[in-house]
């Protein structure tokens, strides 16, 4: 039975790897298999039947969900809708963000998906009138005028897939609220259970924020109580990540199990004291019901995330077994929890949290099983922590390319402090009108951070490496299972041999004279990674999205880590625009950098923290591994011209390998292009051109294009960006010149390989295409 359940989950996972959804008529091929299994139910028939069932269940779910899409013709149009604020509104720098359940579309002939994500920008309202932007509350019904688009995120190797995430949450369109006199609240609270839950979550959040106002770890306590981790600062997340305690900083299975177990024990003890209650219902069954209801309530208040779901489903199976008086193996409990999760959410298999949460439980069960006697509780706790740390390391290296080396020590005190003290106090303080309880929980959290911070500050707190190949993961998992065998098994050290490829296999680097280029998809902005045999350069760092999120920590650093680039020999920020410099500080904080070149002012915040800062200017040259780098612009004298636009002081870099050339012209405009045409016409010739200024009509003059004459032209633009880049007339110029064109908003990251076979270019959205991309 366990094998069949796991096969169902495997089938759903296989479907999520498909580039195109299969036609559901193929499911008819299962009829003979069902008949054979009915007549002779053997494991060899049941397992493939379960796998196909999981595959087609996920396919049917996807077909149904993709059918509710925003028509392309209605992207960017004003649409009037009526609906309900369906999630806890998240406060952002410039307004609020929340999920909106659409009940009615008022605009004639418009179709809007049933669930959308909306932003309420204060600037949108202030630009048109003096009244402030409305404050939205969970469960309210509103009439709103909105402007929508398809869910669209950056598409990069090893990066976050926003479109897959939106599909899992059934968010079929995103957008923002337009200022309109007809925008109005229709009902303060819609009476439906789902909205009641969100309303309660909001009330708890408001109470906690009021009590903990100004406290540094108030956001962490909010995460522990209601699963809202949006306010946790970048610094705190870095500490939690480096010390390996991130699983404790949101509502995890450990917290739910602990609270449920506490209510179970309390109910059973009190029930037995009654003379009449045990006669009507045994104390154990009453305790099972109380514990299960507690777990379900806590999970709902938490927002029903995957780790919480997994715990509730496992507890439900255990509760059913206890109620019926049967003994059920824990492996079967875990398998049923997996199946229920996938039945309700076939896209859960795409989440790292899905594999880590179930993997942690599986490792604990495996490591604690087949023991002759139960060890002392302290030894058991240490063994469990060791097993989880070792067992999850291969998965962590594949999913995040890093694993905390101080996690066993950090978790040794963090687990009891957070699970047994801080979380219960936080929950009590959230529901009881006594401020001192929440303040006590916060003080304990502060003491916990005093212990975590020094561990995080250790230079070797985290092991980081390139993403390993899939076969190395399989060998490493076999190796860890061998190492975790009970004492008495000989040669457990042989498991280390199986784990060795995970750490020893490194990505192939370019040969001498060759180079690899990654033009990353950072939205409306620019970031290019140039890699030679033994060196790496980062050219621009994309935009900043908010105080805690930018291209550096969301896109560039994960790419560098996965590609095996542990340090940058050079880093260049071409000019003082957010879409080119927004991620610089994040990169400098996370990745060692040899030197830093830019046209930024000397007193700029980035220059202040950069190593070996220098100005870029025409005439600079250097060579790495047979590849030549030459700065073409700006001139040294241009720094004395105060009125010169930042765009026209951008650092223009030409990279020449044995197999082709690349020209990176930043955001220079027509005056700078003309100057280069007049002073360095031969230097402009290049095989690949990253189009200046994202295809703006102020750049890419006919003379400039004619002198560069690129075989490949790459536009780095954001999806439906407000500037309208690239301009149609500019696209037409490159088309007329015979260039092969790529656009980051349509193609994602562009990966170029300059090698013995010439110049190859691959668009990431085509290389890693999945069926949900068909909706665009």
VMD Tcl script that draws the C-alpha trace (Angstrom):
set ca {
  {0.00 0.00 0.00}
  {2.78 2.43 0.87}
  {4.44 1.83 -2.51}
  {1.21 2.60 -4.35}
  {0.66 5.80 -2.39}
  {4.19 6.97 -3.15}
  {3.66 6.08 -6.83}
  {0.62 8.39 -6.91}
  {2.77 11.28 -5.65}
  {5.48 10.40 -8.17}
  {2.97 10.54 -11.00}
  {1.88 14.04 -9.96}
  {5.52 15.13 -9.84}
  {6.16 13.81 -13.37}
  {3.22 15.85 -14.67}
  {4.70 19.04 -13.21}
  {7.85 18.48 -15.29}
  {5.96 18.47 -18.59}
  {6.27 21.26 -21.15}
  {2.78 20.54 -22.52}
  {-0.28 19.13 -20.78}
  {-1.42 15.76 -22.15}
  {-4.92 15.39 -23.53}
  {-7.13 13.84 -20.89}
  {-8.41 11.27 -23.37}
  {-5.15 9.41 -22.78}
  {-6.54 8.50 -19.36}
  {-8.80 5.96 -21.17}
  {-5.68 3.84 -21.58}
  {-5.91 3.14 -17.87}
  {-9.16 1.18 -18.23}
  {-7.47 -2.16 -19.04}
  {-5.03 -1.63 -16.19}
  {-7.91 -0.93 -13.80}
  {-9.69 -4.07 -15.00}
  {-6.58 -6.22 -14.54}
  {-5.95 -4.76 -11.11}
  {-9.57 -5.47 -10.13}
  {-9.34 -9.07 -11.26}
  {-5.89 -9.67 -9.80}
  {-4.76 -6.90 -7.41}
  {-1.00 -7.37 -7.30}
  {1.63 -4.81 -6.33}
  {3.11 -4.86 -9.86}
  {-0.22 -3.67 -11.25}
  {-1.25 -1.38 -8.39}
  {1.94 0.71 -8.42}
  {1.83 1.75 -12.12}
  {-1.92 2.31 -11.85}
  {-1.37 4.65 -8.90}
  {1.40 6.49 -10.77}
  {-0.83 7.05 -13.81}
  {-3.68 8.10 -11.54}
  {-1.46 10.73 -9.91}
  {-0.29 11.91 -13.32}
  {-3.77 12.37 -14.76}
  {-5.21 13.80 -11.55}
  {-2.57 16.53 -11.68}
  {-3.23 17.01 -15.42}
  {-6.99 17.39 -14.90}
  {-6.43 19.84 -12.05}
  {-4.09 21.88 -14.23}
  {-6.49 21.92 -17.19}
  {-9.28 23.18 -14.95}
  {-7.16 25.88 -13.34}
  {-5.55 27.15 -16.55}
  {-8.97 27.49 -18.16}
  {-9.75 30.43 -15.85}
  {-7.33 32.92 -17.38}
  {-7.33 36.64 -18.09}
  {-7.80 37.22 -21.85}
  {-4.74 38.87 -23.36}
  {-6.92 41.59 -24.88}
  {-7.90 42.74 -21.37}
  {-4.35 43.08 -20.06}
  {-3.66 46.67 -19.05}
  {-7.32 47.71 -19.43}
  {-9.47 49.31 -16.73}
  {-11.96 46.73 -15.48}
  {-14.60 47.24 -12.81}
  {-15.15 44.28 -10.49}
  {-16.95 43.38 -7.27}
  {-15.35 40.95 -4.86}
  {-13.99 40.18 -1.42}
  {-10.59 40.77 0.21}
  {-9.76 37.08 0.64}
  {-6.42 37.18 2.43}
  {-4.62 39.02 5.16}
  {-3.58 42.33 3.51}
  {0.20 42.74 3.53}
  {1.53 46.20 4.23}
  {4.21 47.27 1.76}
  {6.34 50.36 1.28}
  {3.87 52.00 -1.08}
  {0.56 50.45 -0.07}
  {-1.10 47.07 0.48}
  {-1.18 43.74 -1.32}
  {-3.88 41.09 -0.96}
  {-5.76 38.29 -2.71}
  {-9.15 39.31 -4.10}
  {-12.00 36.88 -4.83}
  {-13.90 38.24 -7.83}
  {-17.66 37.76 -7.53}
  {-18.84 39.91 -10.43}
  {-17.30 41.68 -13.42}
  {-19.17 44.92 -14.14}
  {-17.29 45.95 -17.29}
  {-19.20 44.64 -20.33}
  {-17.56 41.71 -22.19}
  {-14.61 41.60 -19.78}
  {-13.61 38.32 -18.16}
  {-11.63 38.32 -14.91}
  {-10.39 35.13 -13.19}
  {-12.08 34.16 -9.93}
  {-8.96 34.85 -7.82}
  {-6.54 37.69 -8.45}
  {-3.75 39.46 -6.56}
  {-4.07 43.22 -6.14}
  {-1.81 46.03 -5.02}
  {-3.19 49.26 -3.63}
  {-0.58 51.92 -4.32}
  {-0.82 55.17 -2.37}
  {0.89 56.98 -5.29}
  {-1.94 56.00 -7.63}
  {-4.41 57.89 -5.44}
  {-2.20 60.83 -4.50}
  {-1.42 61.50 -8.16}
  {-5.09 62.12 -8.90}
  {-6.62 63.54 -5.75}
  {-5.77 64.64 -2.26}
  {-7.64 61.87 -0.44}
  {-5.60 59.03 0.99}
  {-5.61 55.53 -0.45}
  {-8.26 53.29 1.16}
  {-7.26 50.80 3.84}
  {-8.46 47.30 3.04}
  {-9.45 44.70 5.64}
  {-9.84 40.95 5.31}
  {-13.39 39.83 4.50}
  {-14.59 43.17 3.11}
  {-16.60 43.31 -0.11}
  {-15.51 46.10 -2.49}
  {-16.36 47.51 -5.87}
  {-13.05 48.42 -7.53}
  {-11.59 49.52 -10.83}
  {-8.46 47.46 -11.51}
  {-5.79 47.08 -14.17}
  {-4.57 43.49 -14.58}
  {-1.99 41.34 -16.36}
  {-1.03 37.69 -16.48}
  {1.14 36.44 -13.60}
  {4.68 37.03 -14.87}
  {7.96 36.81 -13.01}
  {11.65 36.73 -13.79}
  {12.76 33.53 -15.51}
  {16.32 32.54 -14.60}
  {18.26 29.31 -14.03}
  {17.73 28.12 -10.45}
  {15.49 31.11 -9.74}
  {12.06 31.46 -8.14}
  {9.22 30.60 -10.55}
  {6.51 33.15 -9.79}
  {4.17 31.74 -12.43}
  {4.26 28.25 -10.88}
  {3.70 29.77 -7.42}
  {0.72 31.80 -8.68}
  {-0.78 28.73 -10.37}
  {-0.54 26.74 -7.14}
  {-2.36 29.52 -5.26}
  {-4.88 29.77 -8.12}
  {-3.96 33.41 -8.68}
  {-4.67 33.79 -12.37}
  {-4.04 37.53 -12.71}
  {-2.17 40.26 -10.88}
  {-2.58 44.01 -10.95}
  {-3.35 47.15 -9.05}
  {-6.30 49.31 -8.06}
  {-6.95 52.40 -10.15}
  {-8.16 55.62 -8.58}
  {-11.87 55.83 -9.37}
  {-14.71 57.73 -7.72}
  {-16.82 54.58 -7.96}
  {-14.42 52.55 -5.81}
  {-16.33 51.82 -2.59}
  {-16.73 49.30 0.20}
  {-20.03 47.41 -0.03}
  {-19.88 45.20 3.08}
  {-17.60 45.32 6.15}
  {-17.50 41.51 6.49}
  {-18.80 38.78 4.19}
  {-20.24 35.92 6.22}
  {-18.33 32.92 4.91}
  {-16.05 30.64 6.97}
  {-12.91 31.34 4.92}
  {-13.34 35.09 5.36}
  {-14.07 34.70 9.07}
  {-10.72 32.96 9.46}
  {-8.87 35.75 7.66}
  {-10.78 38.33 9.70}
  {-9.70 36.62 12.94}
  {-6.10 36.44 11.71}
  {-6.18 40.17 11.03}
  {-7.58 40.94 14.48}
  {-4.83 38.86 16.09}
  {-2.21 40.62 13.98}
  {-3.54 44.06 14.91}
  {-3.50 43.16 18.60}
  {0.04 41.80 18.47}
  {1.33 44.76 16.49}
  {-0.17 47.16 19.00}
  {1.41 45.38 21.97}
  {4.79 44.83 20.29}
  {5.03 48.16 18.51}
  {8.69 49.08 17.99}
  {9.99 45.69 19.16}
  {12.70 44.26 16.88}
  {11.31 40.72 16.72}
  {7.60 41.50 16.60}
  {7.47 40.16 13.02}
  {8.98 36.84 14.10}
  {6.30 36.41 16.76}
  {3.66 37.23 14.15}
  {5.11 34.44 11.99}
  {4.90 32.01 14.93}
  {1.31 32.93 15.76}
  {-0.45 33.47 12.42}
  {2.10 32.49 9.78}
  {2.63 36.07 8.57}
  {6.39 36.27 7.97}
  {6.26 39.18 5.51}
  {7.60 41.65 8.07}
  {10.75 39.72 9.05}
  {13.75 41.81 8.03}
  {16.41 40.73 5.57}
  {19.01 40.69 8.35}
  {16.92 38.40 10.56}
  {16.23 36.01 7.70}
  {19.96 35.89 7.02}
  {20.64 34.94 10.65}
  {17.94 32.26 10.62}
  {19.21 30.89 7.32}
  {22.89 30.82 8.30}
  {22.10 29.06 11.57}
  {19.65 26.59 10.03}
  {16.61 27.53 12.12}
  {14.33 28.93 9.40}
  {11.98 25.98 9.92}
  {11.29 27.30 13.42}
  {10.48 30.87 12.38}
  {7.11 30.06 10.87}
  {4.36 27.72 11.94}
  {6.01 24.34 11.45}
  {4.88 20.79 12.03}
  {6.84 20.76 15.26}
  {4.81 23.65 16.68}
  {1.46 22.18 15.60}
  {2.31 18.74 16.98}
  {3.45 20.23 20.27}
  {0.29 22.33 20.78}
  {-1.96 19.46 19.67}
  {-0.16 17.05 22.00}
  {-0.48 19.46 24.90}
  {-4.26 19.74 24.42}
  {-4.47 15.95 23.96}
  {-2.75 15.31 27.29}
  {-4.71 18.01 29.11}
  {-8.08 16.79 27.78}
  {-7.32 13.18 28.62}
  {-6.25 14.06 32.18}
  {-9.33 16.21 32.87}
  {-11.77 13.81 31.16}
  {-10.65 10.94 33.38}
  {-11.40 12.97 36.49}
  {-15.10 13.08 35.63}
  {-17.42 10.34 36.82}
  {-19.81 10.60 33.90}
  {-17.88 11.70 30.82}
  {-15.79 8.50 30.39}
  {-19.03 6.48 30.42}
  {-20.27 8.41 27.38}
  {-16.94 8.60 25.54}
  {-13.56 7.11 26.48}
  {-11.01 9.68 27.60}
  {-8.58 8.69 24.85}
  {-11.15 9.29 22.09}
  {-12.17 12.62 23.59}
  {-8.51 13.65 23.74}
  {-8.06 12.62 20.10}
  {-10.92 14.89 19.03}
  {-9.64 17.82 21.11}
  {-6.08 17.45 19.83}
  {-7.21 17.14 16.21}
  {-9.48 20.19 16.41}
  {-6.66 22.18 18.00}
  {-4.25 21.22 15.23}
  {-6.82 22.14 12.58}
  {-7.60 25.50 14.20}
  {-3.92 26.38 14.55}
  {-3.28 25.42 10.93}
  {-6.15 27.60 9.69}
  {-4.90 30.56 11.71}
  {-1.44 29.86 10.24}
  {-2.67 30.28 6.67}
  {-2.67 26.54 5.84}
  {0.85 26.29 4.41}
  {2.35 23.02 3.14}
  {4.32 22.12 6.34}
  {1.20 22.78 8.40}
  {-0.96 20.76 6.00}
  {1.41 17.82 6.17}
  {1.23 17.79 9.95}
  {-2.57 18.01 10.06}
  {-2.96 15.18 7.57}
  {-0.54 12.98 9.51}
  {-2.28 13.80 12.78}
  {-5.61 13.02 11.14}
  {-4.40 9.54 10.12}
  {-2.97 8.94 13.61}
  {-6.22 10.19 15.15}
  {-8.24 7.81 12.96}
  {-6.00 4.92 14.01}
  {-6.29 5.80 17.71}
  {-10.06 6.18 17.41}
  {-10.39 2.78 15.75}
  {-7.90 1.13 18.12}
  {-5.62 -0.01 15.29}
  {-1.85 0.18 15.10}
  {-0.67 1.87 11.91}
  {2.95 2.05 10.77}
  {4.33 5.55 10.63}
  {5.53 5.05 7.07}
  {1.91 4.44 6.04}
  {0.80 7.53 7.96}
  {3.42 9.62 6.14}
  {2.45 8.14 2.76}
  {-1.23 8.93 3.29}
  {-0.34 12.47 4.34}
  {1.64 12.84 1.11}
  {-1.28 11.63 -0.99}
  {-3.83 13.86 0.72}
  {-1.53 16.86 0.24}
  {-1.11 16.11 -3.46}
  {-4.80 15.39 -3.94}
  {-5.70 18.81 -2.57}
  {-2.69 20.59 -4.11}
  {-1.01 18.78 -7.04}
  {1.45 21.70 -7.36}
  {2.83 21.17 -3.84}
  {5.50 18.89 -5.34}
  {7.08 22.02 -6.89}
  {7.75 23.52 -3.47}
  {11.02 23.13 -1.59}
  {9.05 23.16 1.66}
  {7.10 20.09 0.55}
  {10.21 17.97 0.14}
  {11.98 19.36 3.19}
  {9.03 18.94 5.52}
  {8.18 15.39 4.46}
  {11.87 14.56 4.15}
  {12.56 15.64 7.72}
  {9.81 13.40 9.08}
  {10.93 10.48 6.92}
  {14.52 10.83 8.12}
  {13.42 10.96 11.76}
  {11.29 7.82 11.32}
  {14.10 6.01 9.53}
  {16.80 6.99 12.02}
  {14.72 6.14 15.08}
  {13.42 2.82 13.77}
  {14.96 -0.67 14.15}
  {16.36 0.14 17.58}
  {16.56 -2.54 20.29}
  {15.77 -0.07 23.07}
  {14.83 3.56 23.39}
  {17.82 5.71 24.44}
  {17.84 8.45 27.08}
  {15.69 11.42 25.99}
  {18.71 13.70 25.71}
  {20.63 11.24 23.57}
  {17.53 10.67 21.46}
  {17.16 14.41 20.88}
  {20.80 14.71 19.84}
  {20.53 11.69 17.55}
  {17.41 13.14 15.94}
  {19.07 16.48 15.32}
  {22.11 14.78 13.83}
  {19.91 12.62 11.58}
  {17.87 15.57 10.28}
  {20.98 17.68 9.65}
  {22.74 14.91 7.74}
  {19.65 13.54 6.01}
  {18.48 16.89 4.62}
  {21.89 18.16 3.55}
  {21.70 16.65 0.02}
  {18.26 18.19 -0.53}
  {19.36 21.57 0.82}
  {22.37 21.63 -1.49}
  {20.17 20.84 -4.49}
  {17.39 23.27 -3.59}
  {19.40 26.15 -2.14}
  {23.06 25.28 -2.83}
  {23.88 25.82 0.83}
  {23.56 24.14 4.20}
  {24.23 25.47 7.68}
  {27.17 23.84 9.44}
  {26.17 25.30 12.81}
  {22.57 24.07 12.57}
  {22.96 21.19 15.06}
  {24.29 23.56 17.73}
  {21.78 26.31 16.93}
  {18.82 23.94 16.94}
  {19.96 22.36 20.19}
  {18.82 25.45 22.10}
  {16.51 27.07 19.52}
  {14.08 24.15 19.30}
  {13.26 23.97 23.03}
  {13.25 27.74 23.44}
  {11.00 28.45 20.46}
  {8.78 25.36 20.48}
  {8.30 24.90 24.22}
  {8.46 28.48 25.48}
  {8.22 31.24 22.88}
  {5.48 29.75 20.67}
  {3.05 28.82 23.50}
  {3.53 32.22 25.12}
  {3.00 33.94 21.76}
  {-0.25 32.07 21.16}
  {-1.53 32.83 24.65}
  {-0.55 36.46 24.33}
  {-2.29 36.71 20.94}
  {-5.67 35.57 22.28}
  {-5.56 36.87 25.87}
  {-5.81 40.56 26.80}
  {-2.64 40.50 28.92}
  {0.24 42.38 27.34}
  {2.91 40.95 29.61}
  {2.58 37.50 27.98}
  {3.55 38.77 24.55}
  {6.28 40.95 26.04}
  {7.70 37.90 27.85}
  {7.68 35.92 24.59}
  {9.50 38.76 22.85}
  {12.13 38.92 25.58}
  {12.80 35.21 25.20}
  {13.07 35.68 21.43}
  {15.57 38.45 22.01}
  {17.68 36.17 24.22}
  {17.48 33.47 21.56}
  {18.79 35.94 18.96}
  {21.66 36.87 21.28}
  {22.75 33.23 20.99}
  {22.06 32.84 17.27}
  {23.84 36.00 16.12}
  {27.40 34.91 17.08}
  {26.85 31.59 15.31}
  {25.63 33.40 12.21}
  {28.68 35.68 12.27}
  {31.10 32.75 12.03}
  {32.87 32.95 8.65}
  {32.27 29.27 7.90}
  {28.76 28.98 9.33}
  {27.36 27.93 5.94}
  {28.62 25.49 3.36}
  {27.91 26.80 -0.16}
  {28.56 25.15 -3.50}
  {27.30 24.82 -7.05}
  {24.12 22.87 -7.68}
  {25.05 19.18 -7.94}
  {23.85 16.92 -10.78}
  {20.74 14.80 -10.17}
  {22.66 11.53 -10.07}
  {24.91 12.87 -7.31}
  {21.78 13.59 -5.24}
  {20.60 9.99 -5.60}
  {23.99 8.62 -4.54}
  {24.14 11.06 -1.61}
  {20.70 10.02 -0.39}
  {21.74 6.38 -0.49}
  {24.93 7.31 1.35}
  {23.11 9.17 4.12}
  {20.69 6.24 4.58}
  {23.70 3.94 4.96}
  {25.39 6.27 7.46}
  {22.20 6.52 9.55}
  {21.85 2.76 9.94}
  {21.68 1.62 13.61}
  {24.85 0.96 15.53}
  {26.05 -2.55 14.94}
  {25.97 -2.37 11.17}
  {29.54 -2.61 9.94}
  {31.26 -0.22 7.54}
  {28.75 2.59 7.87}
  {31.58 4.88 6.82}
  {31.16 3.56 3.26}
  {28.18 5.91 3.01}
  {30.68 8.77 2.78}
  {31.89 7.40 -0.55}
  {28.39 7.65 -1.97}
  {28.15 11.23 -0.68}
  {31.47 12.30 -2.20}
  {30.18 13.20 -5.71}
  {27.76 15.67 -4.14}
  {30.73 17.80 -3.06}
  {33.40 16.92 -5.62}
  {31.55 17.28 -8.94}
  {31.77 20.91 -10.06}
  {30.24 22.64 -13.09}
  {32.29 22.75 -16.26}
  {33.99 26.11 -16.75}
  {34.85 27.70 -20.11}
  {38.11 26.75 -21.78}
  {40.95 29.25 -22.12}
  {39.91 31.85 -24.69}
  {36.21 30.96 -24.32}
  {33.53 32.61 -22.21}
  {30.00 32.09 -20.95}
  {27.58 34.99 -20.68}
  {24.33 35.10 -18.70}
  {22.09 38.06 -19.46}
  {19.82 37.64 -16.46}
  {16.11 38.41 -16.45}
  {15.76 41.10 -13.77}
  {12.63 42.74 -15.17}
  {13.10 46.34 -16.30}
  {16.84 46.55 -15.70}
  {20.17 44.96 -16.53}
  {22.51 42.41 -15.04}
  {25.08 40.38 -16.99}
  {27.48 37.73 -15.70}
  {30.66 37.18 -17.74}
  {32.54 33.97 -16.89}
  {35.92 32.93 -18.26}
  {38.02 29.89 -17.38}
  {39.07 31.17 -13.93}
  {37.43 34.58 -13.52}
  {33.97 36.15 -13.30}
  {32.64 39.68 -13.79}
  {29.23 41.05 -12.84}
  {28.09 43.90 -15.07}
  {25.22 45.81 -13.40}
  {22.95 44.48 -10.68}
  {19.35 45.07 -11.73}
  {16.70 47.01 -9.83}
  {15.66 47.21 -6.20}
  {12.05 46.16 -5.59}
  {11.64 47.11 -1.92}
  {13.68 47.73 1.22}
  {14.29 44.00 1.69}
  {14.04 42.67 -1.87}
  {16.15 43.42 -4.92}
  {17.69 41.70 -7.92}
  {20.83 41.04 -5.91}
  {19.35 38.80 -3.22}
  {16.46 37.43 -5.32}
  {18.16 36.67 -8.65}
  {21.89 37.36 -8.93}
  {23.23 35.72 -5.77}
  {21.16 32.51 -6.25}
  {22.37 32.29 -9.84}
  {26.02 32.80 -8.90}
  {25.78 30.21 -6.15}
  {24.11 27.61 -8.36}
  {26.59 28.25 -11.19}
  {29.50 27.60 -8.84}
  {30.76 31.20 -8.89}
  {31.85 31.60 -5.29}
  {33.50 34.99 -5.79}
  {33.56 37.80 -8.33}
  {36.91 39.06 -9.56}
  {35.26 42.28 -10.68}
  {31.93 44.04 -10.38}
  {30.73 47.00 -12.43}
  {27.75 49.32 -11.89}
  {27.50 51.39 -15.03}
  {25.57 54.42 -13.77}
  {23.38 55.85 -11.05}
  {19.99 54.40 -11.99}
  {18.05 52.00 -9.77}
  {17.43 49.52 -12.57}
  {21.20 49.02 -12.91}
  {22.43 49.53 -9.34}
  {19.52 48.40 -7.12}
  {20.95 44.98 -6.24}
  {24.59 46.04 -5.76}
  {24.71 46.19 -1.97}
  {23.05 42.80 -1.61}
  {25.63 41.24 -3.91}
  {28.50 42.93 -2.05}
  {27.15 41.59 1.25}
  {26.76 38.01 0.01}
  {29.62 37.46 -2.47}
  {33.35 38.28 -2.13}
  {34.31 40.86 -4.78}
  {37.85 41.67 -5.93}
  {37.35 45.20 -7.27}
  {34.48 47.54 -8.07}
  {34.22 49.95 -11.02}
  {31.46 52.45 -11.73}
  {30.58 55.96 -12.79}
  {28.81 56.57 -9.47}
  {29.58 59.66 -7.39}
  {32.38 59.18 -4.87}
  {29.98 59.67 -1.95}
  {27.44 57.10 -3.17}
  {26.33 54.46 -0.62}
  {27.44 51.62 -2.90}
  {30.92 53.07 -3.37}
  {31.23 53.43 0.41}
  {30.95 49.65 0.97}
  {32.64 48.46 -2.25}
  {36.13 46.92 -2.25}
  {38.81 48.76 -4.22}
  {36.39 51.25 -5.83}
  {37.52 52.91 -9.04}
  {36.04 54.91 -11.88}
  {35.39 53.37 -15.25}
  {36.73 55.33 -18.23}
  {37.68 54.81 -21.85}
  {41.06 53.17 -22.34}
  {40.95 50.73 -19.42}
  {41.96 47.24 -20.55}
  {42.70 43.87 -18.99}
  {42.82 40.18 -19.91}
  {41.45 37.12 -18.14}
  {42.18 33.62 -19.40}
  {42.67 34.67 -23.01}
  {39.61 36.97 -23.03}
  {40.13 40.74 -23.51}
  {38.10 43.45 -21.75}
  {38.13 47.02 -23.02}
  {36.30 50.09 -21.68}
  {35.05 52.32 -24.52}
  {33.12 54.96 -22.58}
  {32.91 57.39 -20.74}
  {35.93 59.61 -21.17}
  {37.85 60.68 -18.09}
  {37.01 64.31 -18.84}
  {33.27 63.62 -18.76}
  {33.35 63.40 -14.97}
  {33.97 67.15 -14.85}
  {30.75 67.90 -16.79}
  {28.14 68.35 -14.06}
  {25.18 68.61 -16.42}
  {25.96 65.37 -18.23}
  {23.12 62.85 -17.87}
  {23.86 59.71 -15.88}
  {22.85 57.60 -18.87}
  {25.54 59.22 -21.02}
  {28.16 58.48 -18.39}
  {27.40 54.78 -18.43}
  {30.32 52.35 -18.57}
  {30.47 50.80 -22.05}
  {32.40 47.53 -22.03}
  {33.55 45.37 -24.93}
  {34.50 41.75 -24.23}
  {36.46 39.87 -26.90}
  {37.11 36.12 -26.91}
  {38.69 33.92 -29.55}
  {35.21 32.96 -30.75}
  {33.30 36.22 -30.74}
  {32.72 39.61 -29.15}
  {30.14 41.10 -26.79}
  {29.27 44.78 -26.46}
  {27.64 46.07 -23.26}
  {26.62 49.73 -23.77}
  {24.58 50.28 -20.57}
  {21.99 53.06 -21.04}
  {23.94 55.42 -23.28}
  {21.80 57.64 -25.52}
  {22.24 59.02 -29.02}
  {24.91 61.70 -28.17}
  {27.19 59.09 -26.65}
  {26.48 56.65 -29.47}
  {27.42 59.31 -32.02}
  {30.62 60.10 -30.18}
  {31.60 56.42 -30.22}
  {30.77 56.15 -33.91}
  {33.02 59.13 -34.65}
  {35.94 58.27 -32.33}
  {36.00 54.45 -32.15}
  {34.04 53.06 -35.12}
  {36.09 49.85 -35.40}
  {35.83 49.12 -31.68}
  {32.05 49.02 -31.88}
  {31.91 45.95 -34.12}
  {30.43 43.09 -32.09}
  {28.72 39.75 -32.60}
  {26.38 40.17 -29.64}
  {24.90 43.46 -28.46}
  {22.89 44.05 -25.32}
  {20.71 46.81 -26.75}
  {21.39 50.18 -25.10}
  {18.76 51.65 -22.77}
  {16.42 48.65 -23.10}
  {15.31 49.66 -26.60}
  {14.45 53.27 -25.81}
  {13.81 55.60 -28.74}
  {16.58 57.87 -27.38}
  {19.17 55.21 -28.21}
  {20.04 52.70 -30.97}
  {20.50 55.24 -33.74}
  {20.80 53.83 -37.28}
  {24.51 54.79 -37.43}
  {25.23 53.01 -34.16}
  {23.45 49.83 -35.23}
  {25.17 49.90 -38.60}
  {28.63 50.15 -37.02}
  {28.00 47.46 -34.40}
  {26.18 45.23 -36.91}
  {25.34 42.56 -34.30}
  {24.41 39.01 -35.18}
  {22.43 38.84 -31.92}
  {20.62 41.76 -30.23}
  {19.27 41.34 -26.69}
  {16.59 43.62 -25.22}
  {16.48 43.61 -21.40}
  {12.97 44.79 -20.58}
  {10.29 44.22 -17.99}
  {6.98 42.58 -18.86}
  {4.49 45.30 -19.87}
  {6.83 47.95 -18.44}
  {5.48 51.47 -18.06}
  {8.04 52.91 -20.51}
  {6.85 50.80 -23.41}
  {10.34 49.38 -23.99}
  {11.42 48.23 -26.45}
  {9.92 50.79 -28.80}
  {8.50 49.22 -31.99}
  {10.58 51.45 -34.26}
  {13.78 50.36 -32.47}
  {12.84 46.69 -32.79}
  {12.26 47.29 -36.48}
  {15.74 48.81 -36.89}
  {17.42 45.71 -35.50}
  {15.17 43.49 -37.56}
  {16.15 45.40 -40.70}
  {19.84 45.02 -39.80}
  {19.45 41.25 -39.86}
  {20.03 40.71 -36.11}
  {18.55 37.72 -34.31}
  {16.61 39.28 -31.45}
  {15.90 38.14 -27.89}
  {13.79 39.84 -25.24}
  {14.11 39.09 -21.55}
  {10.39 39.75 -20.95}
  {9.52 37.01 -23.46}
  {12.58 34.75 -23.35}
  {13.77 35.08 -19.77}
  {17.51 34.91 -19.17}
  {19.65 34.61 -22.31}
  {22.57 32.20 -21.91}
  {25.42 32.64 -24.39}
  {28.35 30.30 -24.94}
  {31.34 31.57 -26.94}
  {33.26 28.38 -27.75}
  {34.80 26.21 -30.42}
  {31.37 25.58 -31.94}
  {30.82 29.30 -32.38}
  {28.29 31.38 -30.49}
  {25.25 29.61 -29.10}
  {22.33 31.46 -27.50}
  {19.61 29.83 -25.41}
  {16.48 31.47 -24.03}
  {15.72 30.12 -20.56}
  {11.95 30.20 -21.00}
  {12.33 27.85 -23.96}
  {15.00 25.68 -22.34}
  {13.05 25.19 -19.11}
  {9.54 25.50 -20.56}
  {6.67 24.16 -18.42}
  {3.03 23.80 -19.31}
  {1.92 26.79 -17.24}
  {3.88 29.05 -19.61}
  {1.24 28.29 -22.25}
  {-1.13 30.69 -20.51}
  {0.90 33.71 -21.66}
}
mol new
graphics top color blue
foreach p $ca { graphics top sphere $p radius 0.5 }
foreach p [lrange $ca 0 end-1] q [lrange $ca 1 end] { graphics top cylinder $p $q radius 0.2 }
display resetview
